[in-house]
């Protein structure tokens, strides 16, 4: 049983450590949980600045519904970073629901969010609990831009681009491969899910602020089409994204195509092992702590309608730190007041897009949004 109001599950990972760092800044007591107490202790003391001033405990736990339920009992919020979520997430969601705790994670897996919508959304709503997957820079900051664009009435189509500087973490690399090799990715067209090509190809995009075209991919469809499927203002939504490093982007479709071919006849267990091996070849070490001069982020949203247009651009930095901050703020807010929406909801739907914009700006992670409206 946790003695703290918040549990960070997967706290020893790159993103988990950042969440703990910002929970410390918000003075929120937390339990750092994961498979190994020794690894957790080393991660907290070596990689979380100022951890000696935090109110926290370290707990090792098995990845089962029973063990996680025992751990979560006594806590109000569970922040989950253990993925791939489609493979590992169900026990965490079940355990959080069993003890009456709000749930959030950092997923980039569209199929996981759709799964949560179908299997857990109503159950969490009936319990008065928030189920908020995908609170992370690549999804939430882009949604902030989209929601700002939709402040202009009469717009029904969203064209979203998300870019960042740097390399994905080990866990993100694994998730990218699982997304690409594991199933369909969708965009939204006239309020219906429409699949992308299962073998992704690079799409050049114009990126505000630079002359060179950037190369983009659908990244599993992203969470945006799911969030806007039930928004009466929006009928069509497509998101593309990538890293600014063109050489790295050009290699991704080749890696994905090779993984699809190599695993097409494998059993589920064989496929998981093969994808783990491919991911390890691509990224097998933790990236360094982000440098805001190098690790820039950019979210650009074109919103359009029959007679109007809006363009919103958010320039920022340190996308993984943005994720850590957004997760910590979610917990901080939930400990003080109910969310704006229960059941399945995005960060913006649960806490307000202008509120989240203010949080990111207060910590110096984004510049004021650049908004251009034509009506």
C-alpha positions in Angstrom: 0.0 0.0 0.0 1.3 3.4 -1.0 1.6 6.0 1.7 1.7 8.9 -0.8 -1.2 10.4 -2.9 0.5 9.9 -6.2 2.2 6.8 -7.7 4.7 7.1 -10.6 4.8 3.7 -12.1 8.0 3.2 -14.2 9.7 5.9 -12.3 13.3 4.8 -13.1 12.8 5.4 -16.9 13.8 8.6 -18.7 10.3 10.1 -18.6 9.4 8.7 -15.2 12.4 10.5 -13.6 11.3 13.8 -15.2 7.8 13.4 -13.7 9.3 12.8 -10.3 11.4 16.0 -10.8 8.4 18.1 -11.4 6.3 16.5 -8.7 9.1 17.6 -6.3 8.8 21.2 -7.7 5.0 21.1 -7.0 5.6 19.7 -3.5 3.5 16.6 -4.3 4.5 13.5 -2.3 4.8 10.4 -4.5 5.7 6.8 -4.6 8.4 5.9 -7.2 7.4 2.3 -8.3 8.8 -0.2 -10.7 10.3 -3.7 -10.9 13.5 -3.1 -8.9 13.9 -1.1 -5.7 17.7 -0.8 -6.3 17.2 0.6 -9.8 14.6 3.0 -8.5 16.7 4.2 -5.6 19.7 4.7 -7.9 17.6 6.6 -10.5 16.1 8.9 -7.9 19.4 9.8 -6.2 21.5 10.0 -9.4 19.1 11.5 -11.9 16.4 13.6 -10.2 17.8 17.0 -9.2 16.9 18.1 -5.7 15.4 14.7 -4.8 16.8 15.0 -1.3 14.1 17.7 -0.7 11.2 15.6 -2.0 8.7 13.7 0.0 8.8 10.3 -1.7 9.2 6.5 -1.2 10.5 3.7 -3.4 8.5 0.5 -3.9 9.2 -2.5 -6.0 6.1 -4.2 -7.4 5.2 -7.1 -9.7 3.3 -6.3 -12.9 0.1 -8.0 -12.0 -3.4 -6.6 -11.2 -3.2 -8.0 -7.7 0.2 -6.5 -6.8 -0.6 -3.2 -8.4 -3.9 -2.9 -6.7 -2.2 -3.5 -3.3 0.3 -0.8 -4.1 -2.1 1.8 -5.4 -4.5 1.4 -2.5 -4.1 4.7 -0.5 -3.2 6.8 -3.5 -5.5 9.1 -5.5 -3.6 9.4 -8.8 -1.6 6.9 -10.9 0.9 8.2 -13.5 2.0 5.3 -15.7 5.0 5.3 -18.0 5.4 1.6 -18.5 4.9 0.7 -22.2 4.3 -0.5 -24.8 0.9 0.2 -23.3 -1.2 -2.0 -25.5 1.0 -4.9 -24.2 1.5 -3.8 -20.6 -1.2 -1.3 -19.7 -4.4 -3.2 -18.8 -3.2 -4.4 -15.4 -2.3 -0.8 -14.4 -5.7 0.6 -15.6 -7.6 -2.2 -13.8 -5.7 -1.7 -10.6 -6.2 2.1 -10.6 -9.9 1.7 -11.2 -10.2 -1.0 -8.4 -8.8 1.5 -5.8 -10.7 4.6 -7.1 -7.6 6.4 -8.4 -7.4 8.7 -11.4 -5.2 7.3 -14.2 -2.9 9.1 -16.7 -0.1 7.9 -19.0 2.4 9.1 -21.6 1.2 6.9 -24.4 1.8 7.5 -28.1 -0.2 4.5 -29.1 -3.5 5.3 -30.8 -4.7 1.7 -30.6 -4.3 1.8 -26.8 -6.4 5.0 -26.5 -9.2 3.5 -28.7 -8.9 0.3 -26.5 -9.3 2.4 -23.4 -12.3 4.2 -24.9 -14.0 0.9 -25.7 -13.1 -1.1 -22.6 -12.7 1.3 -19.7 -14.1 4.7 -20.6 -17.6 4.1 -19.2 -16.3 2.3 -16.2 -14.1 5.2 -15.2 -16.9 7.7 -15.9 -19.4 5.8 -13.7 -16.8 5.8 -10.9 -16.3 9.6 -11.3 -12.6 9.0 -12.3 -10.4 10.5 -15.0 -8.9 8.2 -17.6 -6.3 10.4 -19.4 -3.9 8.6 -21.6 -1.4 10.4 -23.8 -0.6 13.5 -21.7 2.7 14.2 -23.3 4.3 16.9 -25.4 3.8 15.2 -28.8 0.0 15.1 -28.2 -1.0 17.6 -25.5 1.0 20.6 -26.8 -0.3 20.0 -30.3 -3.8 19.7 -28.9 -3.3 23.1 -27.1 -2.6 24.6 -30.5 -5.6 22.9 -32.0 -7.9 24.1 -29.2 -6.7 27.7 -29.6 -7.4 27.5 -33.3 -10.9 26.2 -32.6 -11.6 29.3 -30.5 -12.4 30.8 -33.9 -16.0 29.6 -34.7 -16.9 27.9 -37.9 -13.7 25.8 -38.4 -14.2 22.0 -38.7 -10.9 20.6 -40.2 -7.6 20.2 -38.3 -4.2 19.7 -40.0 -1.7 19.1 -37.2 2.1 18.9 -37.4 4.4 18.0 -34.5 8.2 18.2 -34.6 11.0 18.0 -32.1 14.7 18.0 -32.0 16.6 15.1 -30.5 16.3 11.3 -30.5 13.6 9.1 -28.9 14.2 7.2 -25.7 14.5 3.5 -25.5 10.9 3.1 -24.6 9.7 5.5 -27.3 11.7 3.6 -29.9 10.1 0.4 -28.8 6.7 2.0 -29.0 7.3 3.4 -32.5 8.1 -0.1 -33.8 5.1 -1.7 -32.0 2.8 1.0 -33.5 4.2 0.6 -37.0 4.2 -3.2 -37.0 1.2 -3.9 -34.8 -1.9 -2.6 -36.5 -3.8 0.2 -38.2 -3.3 3.9 -37.6 -6.2 6.2 -38.3 -7.0 9.8 -39.2 -10.4 11.3 -38.9 -12.5 12.1 -42.0 -16.1 13.2 -41.7 -16.2 11.9 -38.1 -15.1 8.4 -39.2 -11.7 6.7 -38.6 -9.9 6.2 -41.9 -6.7 4.0 -41.9 -3.3 5.3 -43.0 -1.2 3.1 -45.4 0.1 0.3 -43.2 3.6 0.8 -44.6 4.4 4.4 -43.7 6.0 6.7 -46.3 7.6 10.0 -45.6 5.5 13.1 -46.4 7.3 16.4 -46.7 5.8 19.2 -44.6 6.3 23.0 -44.5 7.5 23.8 -41.0 7.1 27.4 -39.8 10.3 29.2 -39.1 12.6 27.3 -41.5 13.1 27.1 -45.3 13.9 23.4 -45.5 11.0 21.0 -45.8 10.7 18.6 -43.0 9.9 14.9 -43.4 6.9 13.5 -41.5 5.1 10.3 -40.6 1.7 9.5 -39.0 3.4 8.0 -35.9 0.6 5.5 -35.3 -2.1 8.1 -36.1 -1.5 10.0 -32.8 -4.2 10.7 -30.2 -5.7 13.7 -31.9 -8.2 11.9 -34.1 -9.6 10.1 -31.0 -10.0 13.3 -28.9 -11.7 15.2 -31.7 -14.0 12.3 -32.9 -16.6 13.4 -30.4 -16.0 17.1 -30.6 -19.0 18.6 -32.5 -16.8 21.4 -33.9 -14.5 19.0 -35.7 -15.2 16.5 -38.6 -11.8 15.9 -40.0 -8.4 15.6 -38.3 -5.0 14.4 -39.5 -1.7 14.6 -37.6 1.8 14.1 -38.9 5.1 14.5 -37.1 8.7 13.7 -36.8 12.2 14.9 -35.7 14.1 17.7 -37.3 16.9 15.3 -38.1 16.2 14.5 -41.8 18.7 11.6 -41.9 17.1 9.9 -38.9 13.6 10.4 -40.5 14.7 8.9 -43.8 15.8 5.7 -42.0 12.5 5.1 -40.1 10.4 3.8 -43.0 13.1 1.4 -44.0 13.4 0.1 -40.4 9.6 -0.3 -40.1 9.3 -2.0 -43.5 12.0 -4.5 -42.6 10.4 -5.2 -39.2 7.0 -5.8 -40.9 8.5 -8.2 -43.3 10.6 -10.0 -40.7 7.8 -10.5 -38.3 4.8 -11.2 -40.5 4.8 -15.0 -39.9 5.8 -14.9 -36.3 3.8 -15.7 -33.2 3.0 -12.9 -30.8 5.9 -13.8 -28.5 8.3 -14.2 -31.3 7.3 -10.9 -32.7 7.8 -9.1 -29.4 11.3 -10.5 -29.0 12.2 -9.6 -32.6 10.9 -6.0 -32.2 12.8 -5.7 -28.9 16.0 -6.7 -30.8 15.3 -4.2 -33.6 14.6 -1.4 -31.1 17.8 -2.2 -29.2 19.8 -1.8 -32.5 18.2 1.6 -33.1 18.4 3.0 -29.5 20.0 1.1 -26.6 21.0 3.8 -24.2 19.3 6.7 -22.4 19.6 10.0 -24.3 21.3 12.8 -22.4 19.3 15.4 -20.5 17.7 17.8 -22.9 19.4 21.0 -24.0 16.9 23.7 -24.9 19.3 25.1 -27.5 19.2 21.7 -29.3 16.0 20.0 -28.2 13.4 22.3 -29.7 9.8 21.5 -30.3 7.3 22.9 -32.8 3.5 22.4 -33.0 1.7 23.8 -36.0 -2.1 23.5 -36.5 -4.0 24.7 -39.6 -7.7 24.8 -38.9 -10.1 25.5 -41.7 -13.8 25.7 -42.5 -16.0 26.7 -45.4 -15.3 30.4 -44.9 -12.5 30.8 -42.4 -9.0 29.7 -41.4 -6.8 29.9 -38.4 -3.1 29.0 -38.0 -1.5 28.4 -34.6 2.2 27.8 -34.0 3.8 27.0 -30.7 7.6 27.0 -30.5 9.1 25.3 -27.5 11.9 23.2 -26.2 12.7 20.0 -24.3 9.8 17.9 -25.3 10.4 15.1 -22.7 10.6 17.7 -19.9 7.3 19.2 -21.2 5.9 15.7 -20.8 7.2 15.4 -17.2 5.7 18.8 -16.3 2.3 18.0 -17.8 2.1 14.7 -16.0 3.1 16.3 -12.7 0.6 19.2 -13.1 -2.2 16.7 -13.9 -1.5 15.0 -10.5 -1.1 18.4 -8.7 -4.5 19.6 -10.1 -6.4 16.3 -9.4 -5.3 16.4 -5.8 -7.0 19.8 -5.4 -10.1 19.7 -7.5 -12.1 17.3 -9.8 -11.3 17.3 -13.5 -13.5 19.1 -16.0 -14.4 15.7 -17.5 -14.4 12.2 -16.1 -14.0 9.0 -18.1 -11.8 9.0 -21.1 -10.5 12.6 -21.7 -7.4 14.3 -23.0 -5.3 16.6 -20.9 -7.0 19.7 -22.5 -10.4 18.3 -22.0 -9.7 17.4 -18.3 -7.8 20.5 -17.3 -8.3 23.2 -19.9 -6.1 24.1 -22.9 -5.4 27.6 -21.7 -4.5 26.4 -18.3 -2.0 23.9 -19.7 -0.6 26.6 -22.0 0.0 28.7 -18.9 1.8 25.9 -17.1 4.2 25.3 -20.0 4.9 29.0 -20.4 5.4 29.5 -16.7 8.2 26.9 -16.7 9.8 28.4 -19.8 9.0 25.5 -22.2 7.0 27.3 -24.8 6.8 30.8 -26.3 3.4 32.6 -26.6 1.4 30.9 -29.4 1.5 32.7 -32.7 -2.1 32.9 -33.9 -3.2 34.0 -37.4 -6.9 34.2 -38.3 -8.5 34.7 -41.7 -12.3 35.1 -41.9 
